[in-house]
């Protein structure tokens, strides 16, 4: 029996990738939503970068898909 099987590190890594991706797309989706409502964080003087938020949201979706596929393919 291998140490990776005992600790379940393959499954843990896939879950970690899924969690990071989900946090990226949920956080950026919330930021885009708040920007559309006209709200911004207190103390922030710079304008909201919509293109960057959409880019990071799409990267988060891809990372989440990677994590899901890794969980169910393994």
PEUR-V697766 format. One line per field, one symbol per residue. ss: DSSP state (@ for helix, = for strand, . for the rest). phi: phi as a letter, one per 30 degrees, with the letter a starting at -180 (. if undefined). burial: # if it has 9 or more other C-alpha atoms within 8 Angstrom, else .. Layout:
ss = ???
phi = ???
burial = ???
This chain:
ss = ..@@@@@.@@@@@@@@@@@@@@@@@@@@@@@@@@@@.............@@@@@@@@@@@@@@@@@@@@@@@@.
phi = .ddddddidddddddddddddddddddddddddddddicbddiccdddcddddddddddddddddedddddcdc
burial = ....#........#############.##.##.##.................##.#############.##...
